[in-house]
Amino acid sequence: MSIQIPSNVSNTKPHFVLVPFMVQGRMIPMVDMARLLASHGAIVTLITTPANAARIGLTIDKVKQSGLPVNFVCLRFPSMEVGLPDGSENIDMLSSLDQVKNFIDAVCMLRDPLILHLRAHKPPPTCIISDSNHYWTRDVAEEFKIPRLLFNGFGCFSLLCIHKVREHKIEEKIVDENEPFVVPGLQTMVEITKAQMPGNFSMPGMDKHREEIIANEMASSSDGVVVNSFDDLETIYCEKYQNAIGKKVWTIGPLSLSNGDFGDIAARGNKASIDADRCLSWLDSMKPSSVVYVNFGSLAHTIPLQLIEIGLGLEASYCPFIWVIKDGERTSEVEEWLSEFEKRTRDRGLIIRGWAPQVLILSHPAVGGFMTHCGWNSTLESVSAGVPMITWPHFAEQFLNEKLIVEVLRIGVPVGVKSPTVLGVTPSDVSVKKKCVEKAVRSLLEGEEAKDRRKRAKEIAEKARKTVKEGGSSYENLTQLVQVMNARTA
């Protein structure tokens, strides 16, 4: 699948090659980034695979219709060569943690096909923006003697925390996974445990890959970092992170605000499992700032007993809600319970089974809160909509994001979870009870503190909207990035 670059586009324009990691949280912002770079005068090639391209087919069609010079290149993913089922092209398609090493092995095998493709097509690449997990792209950059910028999918606050912990080798000094420690070198006191820090695929057989990924993330082998954030959100931390790594940090977000087209927003990341008009009609029937939206992203898996506790907590709060339940969580036990639950809450509850048009939902004035896993995309989407959050981190950098949301920005209420969920491993027990869910919902939506929290969230959202417009810091950073790379083609 390929979108041809219009013939009237000058070959002297900078050509960015974007290589996202094959997981929704990394691919979605990279697609937004591709369109933004193209709208600022660049030619863009985004590298993907057939199964991943199929998920964003509607978006690819929209980009083609727009005439933007974005070329989606599908490289064959070598699933079967590494012992994976054919078509296993995304982390969320893996059936167990045991397959992660095979998956990363397959990802690394994309190096040579990518080099061959770039050699065979014009214009030549000017810059590569690679996910930090793709440490092998340094070979691609060296092959073409071009700059390589990293994209991690995290915000500057989390990136700085991770950098400081690694720089001071704190994790090596701590034996107890649950022992709290203070992240050194920050403006704010941030206390976290070793277990809550990102693990970089810390599973058997991954030692070599993990070492390469960590070394790559330290940015020593790159020419800078592109971050989906904005200066007014993480001012001190963006500056401190740039100083810490000694490389340019380009903040160009929130990328979720890059497109205001209704159809694009509804199809962002995947085809929605609910008709967008039906969803908006339901929201239209609710009072402003009254609905709590519940969604834990594409990777976290919630067991039936925990799902039931969430539902009972939502029911006991008496607040209207939209609750997203992934296809993989819909067991017979869950569906049987949901059939009665939906009857009891039919006047104020809407359940979406599958993929939800999240940005569309969060942007509706009826939504007053978001119960989230604290993934950075979801966090930024909530921030951009001015919606306060109930924080329920699971893994990766999500516990760090919770610190930013609750303690630094003061626009969130923690549900109280302390232990991470291991990626790809189904939890064996309920971590949050009904009463905690009910209490968090009520705290977020009711009382004077809730009003103050909502006011702060709205103020940050206004800054987010301004930063992506002409004259805003993210807009200017993106313009400067294109200009810097354009100078290389002169």
C-alpha positions in Angstrom: 0.0 0.0 0.0 1.5 3.3 -1.0 0.5 6.9 -1.5 2.5 8.5 -4.2 4.0 11.9 -3.7 2.5 14.4 -6.0 4.7 15.1 -9.0 4.7 18.9 -8.4 6.5 18.5 -5.1 10.1 19.8 -5.3 12.8 17.3 -4.6 14.7 20.0 -2.7 12.2 19.8 0.2 13.5 17.9 3.2 12.4 14.2 3.2 11.6 12.8 6.7 11.5 9.0 7.2 9.4 8.1 10.2 9.8 4.6 11.7 7.2 4.0 14.5 7.2 1.0 16.8 4.4 -1.4 16.2 2.1 -0.6 19.1 -0.9 1.7 19.0 0.5 4.1 21.5 3.5 4.8 19.4 2.0 4.5 15.9 -0.9 6.9 16.4 1.2 10.0 17.3 3.7 9.2 14.5 0.9 9.2 11.9 -0.2 12.6 13.3 3.5 13.7 13.1 3.7 12.7 9.5 0.8 14.9 8.5 2.1 17.8 10.5 5.6 17.6 8.9 4.0 17.4 5.4 1.7 20.4 6.2 4.9 22.4 7.1 6.6 21.8 3.8 8.3 18.4 4.1 8.1 15.2 2.2 7.4 12.3 4.5 7.7 8.5 4.3 6.1 6.6 7.1 7.3 3.0 7.5 4.6 0.4 8.4 3.6 -3.2 7.8 0.5 -4.6 6.1 -1.5 -5.5 9.2 -0.7 -2.1 10.8 -1.6 -0.2 7.7 -4.9 -2.0 7.5 -5.9 -0.6 10.9 -5.3 2.9 9.8 -6.8 2.4 6.3 -9.3 5.2 6.7 -6.6 7.6 7.8 -4.4 6.6 4.9 -7.3 7.3 2.5 -7.9 10.7 4.1 -4.2 11.6 3.7 -4.3 10.6 0.1 -7.3 12.7 -0.6 -5.7 15.7 1.1 -2.8 15.7 -1.4 -0.2 15.9 1.4 3.2 14.5 0.4 3.0 11.5 2.8 4.0 8.1 1.5 2.9 5.1 3.6 5.4 2.3 2.8 4.5 -1.3 3.9 7.5 -3.5 4.5 6.7 -7.2 4.8 6.9 -8.2 8.5 9.0 -11.4 8.9 6.7 -13.1 11.5 7.1 -16.6 10.4 10.9 -16.4 10.1 11.1 -15.8 13.8 8.5 -18.4 14.8 5.5 -16.1 15.2 2.1 -16.8 13.6 1.7 -15.0 10.2 0.3 -11.5 10.7 1.7 -11.0 14.2 2.8 -7.4 13.4 1.8 -5.5 16.5 2.6 -6.0 20.3 -1.1 -6.3 21.0 -1.3 -9.3 18.5 1.0 -11.4 20.6 -0.6 -14.2 22.7 2.1 -14.2 25.5 5.2 -12.6 26.9 7.2 -15.5 25.5 6.7 -14.1 22.0 8.1 -10.6 22.7 11.8 -11.5 22.0 10.7 -13.1 18.7 8.7 -10.0 17.8 11.7 -7.7 18.5 13.9 -10.0 16.5 11.5 -9.6 13.6 11.4 -5.8 14.0 15.3 -5.7 13.7 15.1 -7.6 10.5 13.4 -4.6 8.9 16.7 -2.8 8.7 17.9 -4.2 5.3 14.5 -3.9 3.6 14.2 -0.3 4.7 17.7 0.5 3.4 16.9 -1.2 0.1 13.7 0.8 -0.2 15.3 4.1 0.5 18.1 3.4 -2.0 15.5 2.6 -4.7 13.3 5.6 -4.3 13.7 9.3 -4.6 14.1 11.8 -3.1 16.8 10.6 -0.8 16.1 10.8 2.9 17.2 14.0 4.8 16.3 12.9 8.3 15.0 9.8 10.1 12.7 10.0 13.1 12.8 6.6 14.7 11.1 5.1 17.7 13.7 4.7 20.5 13.0 0.9 20.5 14.4 0.8 16.9 18.0 1.0 17.9 18.9 -0.6 14.5 17.9 2.6 12.7 21.3 4.1 13.6 22.7 1.9 10.8 20.1 3.3 8.4 21.1 6.9 9.3 24.8 6.0 8.9 24.1 4.4 5.5 22.6 7.7 4.2 24.7 10.0 6.4 21.7 11.8 7.7 20.6 12.9 11.2 18.6 10.5 13.4 16.1 11.9 15.9 14.4 9.7 18.5 10.8 9.5 19.4 9.9 7.7 22.6 6.2 8.4 22.9 6.7 9.7 26.5 6.6 13.2 27.9 9.6 15.2 29.1 8.8 14.7 32.7 8.9 10.9 32.4 12.0 11.0 30.1 13.8 13.2 32.6 12.9 11.0 35.5 14.1 7.9 33.7 17.3 9.6 32.6 18.1 10.7 36.2 17.4 7.3 37.7 19.7 5.6 35.1 22.3 8.3 35.4 22.6 7.8 39.2 22.2 4.0 38.8 19.5 4.0 41.5 17.8 0.8 40.4 21.1 -1.1 40.7 21.4 -0.1 44.3 17.8 -1.1 45.4 17.0 -4.7 46.2 13.4 -4.3 47.3 11.2 -3.7 44.2 8.6 -1.9 46.4 11.0 0.4 48.3 10.2 4.0 47.6 13.0 6.3 46.5 13.2 10.0 45.4 14.1 10.8 41.8 17.2 13.0 42.0 17.8 16.3 40.3 14.1 17.4 39.9 12.5 20.7 40.8 9.7 18.7 42.5 10.1 15.8 44.9 9.0 12.7 43.0 8.8 9.4 45.0 8.4 6.2 43.2 9.4 2.5 43.5 11.6 0.4 41.4 8.7 -1.8 40.4 6.8 1.3 39.1 9.7 2.3 36.8 9.6 1.3 33.1 11.1 -2.1 32.5 12.2 -2.0 28.8 11.0 -5.5 28.0 12.5 -7.0 31.1 11.7 -10.6 30.2 13.8 -13.8 29.6 16.0 -13.7 26.5 15.8 -9.9 26.1 19.1 -8.9 27.7 20.8 -7.9 24.4 17.8 -6.0 23.1 17.2 -4.3 26.4 20.8 -3.1 26.7 20.7 -1.7 23.1 17.3 0.0 23.7 18.4 1.6 27.0 21.7 2.8 25.4 19.6 4.2 22.5 17.2 6.0 24.8 20.1 7.8 26.5 20.2 9.7 23.2 24.0 9.5 22.9 23.7 7.9 19.5 21.1 10.3 18.2 21.0 13.9 17.0 18.1 14.9 19.1 14.7 13.9 20.5 11.2 14.7 19.2 8.6 14.8 22.0 4.8 14.8 21.8 4.4 17.5 24.4 4.4 21.3 24.7 6.5 23.8 26.6 3.7 25.3 28.7 2.8 21.8 30.1 6.3 20.7 31.1 8.3 23.9 30.9 11.0 23.1 33.6 11.2 19.4 32.7 11.6 20.0 28.9 14.5 22.4 29.6 16.1 20.1 32.2 15.8 17.0 29.9 17.5 18.9 27.1 20.3 19.9 29.4 20.6 16.4 30.8 21.1 14.7 27.4 23.0 17.5 25.7 20.9 17.2 22.6 18.1 19.3 21.1 14.6 18.4 22.3 11.9 19.3 19.8 8.5 19.6 21.6 5.8 19.6 18.8 2.6 18.4 20.6 -0.1 17.8 21.4 -0.1 15.8 18.2 -3.8 14.9 18.9 -4.7 18.5 18.0 -3.1 18.2 14.6 -6.3 17.6 12.8 -9.8 18.9 13.4 -11.6 16.8 10.7 -14.5 14.9 12.2 -13.9 11.8 10.2 -10.2 11.7 10.9 -10.8 12.1 14.7 -13.4 9.3 14.7 -11.0 6.9 12.9 -7.9 7.9 14.7 -5.8 4.7 15.4 -8.4 2.2 14.3 -11.9 1.9 13.1 -14.3 2.7 15.9 -16.6 0.0 17.2 -19.4 2.4 17.7 -21.0 4.8 15.2 -19.6 8.2 16.0 -23.0 10.0 15.5 -24.7 7.6 17.9 -22.0 8.2 20.5 -22.3 12.0 20.2 -26.1 11.8 20.3 -25.9 9.9 23.6 -23.4 12.5 25.0 -25.7 15.4 23.8 -28.4 14.0 26.1 -26.2 14.4 29.2 -25.5 17.5 31.3 -22.2 19.4 30.9 -19.2 17.9 32.7 -21.3 15.0 34.1 -19.9 12.0 32.3 -16.9 9.9 33.3 -15.2 8.2 30.4 -13.4 4.9 31.3 -10.7 3.4 29.0 -7.4 1.7 29.8 -5.8 1.7 26.4 -5.0 -1.1 23.9 -2.5 -3.2 25.9 -3.7 -3.4 29.5 -5.9 -6.5 30.2 -8.5 -6.4 32.9 -9.7 -9.7 34.4 -13.5 -10.4 34.8 -13.6 -9.9 38.6 -11.8 -6.5 38.2 -14.2 -5.4 35.4 -17.1 -6.2 37.7 -15.7 -4.1 40.5 -15.3 -1.2 38.1 -18.8 -1.6 36.9 -20.2 -1.8 40.4 -18.2 1.3 41.4 -19.5 3.2 38.4 -23.1 2.1 39.3 -22.7 3.2 42.9 -21.4 6.6 42.0 -24.7 7.4 40.2 -22.7 9.4 37.6 -23.3 8.9 33.8 -20.4 7.0 32.2 -19.0 5.7 28.9 -17.0 2.5 29.5 -14.7 0.9 26.9 -14.2 -2.9 27.2 -11.7 -4.4 24.8 -12.6 -7.4 22.7 -10.1 -9.6 24.5 -11.8 -8.9 27.8 -15.3 -10.0 26.7 -15.5 -13.5 28.2 -18.8 -15.3 28.6 -18.7 -14.5 32.3 -18.2 -10.8 31.6 -21.0 -10.7 28.9 -23.4 -12.5 31.2 -22.8 -10.0 34.0 -22.9 -7.0 31.6 -26.3 -8.0 30.2 -27.9 -7.3 33.7 -25.6 -4.4 34.4 -26.6 -2.6 31.2 -30.3 -3.0 32.1 -29.7 -1.4 35.5 -27.7 1.5 34.1 -29.4 2.0 30.7 -30.4 5.6 31.5 -26.9 6.8 32.3 -24.4 4.3 30.9 -23.0 3.5 27.5 -20.6 0.5 27.0 -18.4 0.4 23.9 -17.1 -3.1 23.1 -13.8 -2.7 21.1 -12.2 0.5 19.9 -13.6 3.9 20.9 -13.3 7.3 19.1 -11.5 8.6 22.2 -10.6 12.2 21.1 -14.1 12.7 19.9 -15.5 11.6 23.3 -13.1 13.6 25.4 -13.8 16.7 23.3 -17.5 16.7 24.1 -18.7 19.2 26.8 -20.7 16.5 28.6 -17.5 14.6 29.6 -16.2 15.7 33.0 -13.7 13.1 33.9 -11.5 10.4 32.4 -10.5 7.2 34.2 -7.3 6.3 32.4 -4.3 4.0 32.5 -2.1 7.2 32.2 -0.6 6.3 28.8 1.0 9.5 27.4 -1.3 9.7 24.4 -4.4 9.4 26.6 -3.0 11.9 29.1 -2.3 14.5 26.4 -5.7 13.9 24.8 -7.4 14.5 28.2 -5.2 17.6 28.8 -6.0 19.0 25.4 -9.7 18.6 26.1 -9.5 20.1 29.5 -10.8 17.0 31.2 -9.5 16.0 34.7 -8.4 12.4 35.2 -8.8 9.5 37.6 -5.4 7.8 37.4 -5.0 4.0 37.2 -1.5 3.3 35.9 -0.6 -0.2 34.7 3.0 -0.4 33.4 5.7 1.4 31.3 6.1 5.1 32.3 2.4 5.3 33.5 3.2 5.7 37.2 5.5 8.6 36.3 2.7 10.2 34.3 0.4 9.8 37.3 2.9 11.8 39.4 2.8 14.6 36.8 -1.0 14.5 36.5 -1.8 14.4 40.3 1.2 16.1 42.0 2.6 18.5 39.5 -0.4 19.6 37.3 -2.9 18.9 40.0 -5.6 17.8 37.5 -6.1 14.2 38.7 -7.3 11.9 41.5 -5.5 8.6 42.0 -7.6 5.5 42.2 -5.0 4.1 44.6 -3.2 1.3 42.7 0.4 0.8 43.8 1.6 -2.3 42.0 2.2 -2.4 38.2 0.6 -4.9 35.9 3.2 -6.8 33.9 2.8 -6.2 30.2 1.1 -9.2 28.6 0.4 -11.0 31.8 -3.1 -11.2 33.1 -3.4 -10.0 36.7 -4.5 -12.8 39.0 -6.3 -10.7 41.5 -8.5 -7.6 41.9 -6.3 -4.5 42.7 -9.1 -1.9 43.0 -12.4 -2.5 44.8 -15.8 -1.0 44.1 -15.6 1.5 46.9 -12.3 2.9 45.6 -13.8 3.4 42.1 -16.9 5.0 43.5 -14.9 7.3 45.8 -12.5 8.4 42.9 -15.4 9.2 40.6 -17.2 11.3 43.2 -14.0 13.1 44.2 -13.2 13.9 40.6 -16.7 15.3 39.7 -18.1 16.6 43.0 -17.2 19.4 45.4 -15.1 22.6 45.5 -11.8 20.7 44.9 -13.3 19.2 41.7 -14.2 22.7 40.5 -10.7 23.9 41.1 -9.3 20.9 39.4 -11.6 21.4 36.4 -10.6 25.1 36.2 -6.9 24.2 36.1 -7.6 21.5 33.4 -9.4 24.1 31.2 -6.6 26.6 31.6 -4.0 24.0 30.4 -6.3 23.0 27.5 -6.4 26.6 26.3 -2.6 26.7 26.4 -2.5 23.4 24.4 -4.7 24.9 21.7 -2.6 28.0 21.4 0.7 26.1 21.3 -0.2 24.3 18.0 -1.4 27.5 16.2 0.9 29.9 14.3 3.0 31.7 16.9 2.7 28.9 19.5 5.8 27.2 20.7 5.0 23.7 19.2 4.1 25.3 15.9 7.3 27.3 15.8 9.4 24.2 16.9 8.0 22.2 14.1 8.6 25.0 11.6 12.2 25.2 12.8 12.7 21.5 12.6 11.6 21.5 8.9 13.8 24.5 8.2 16.9 23.0 9.9 16.5 19.8 7.8 15.7 21.8 4.7 19.0 23.6 5.0 20.7 20.2 4.5 19.1 19.8 1.1 20.4 23.2 -0.2 
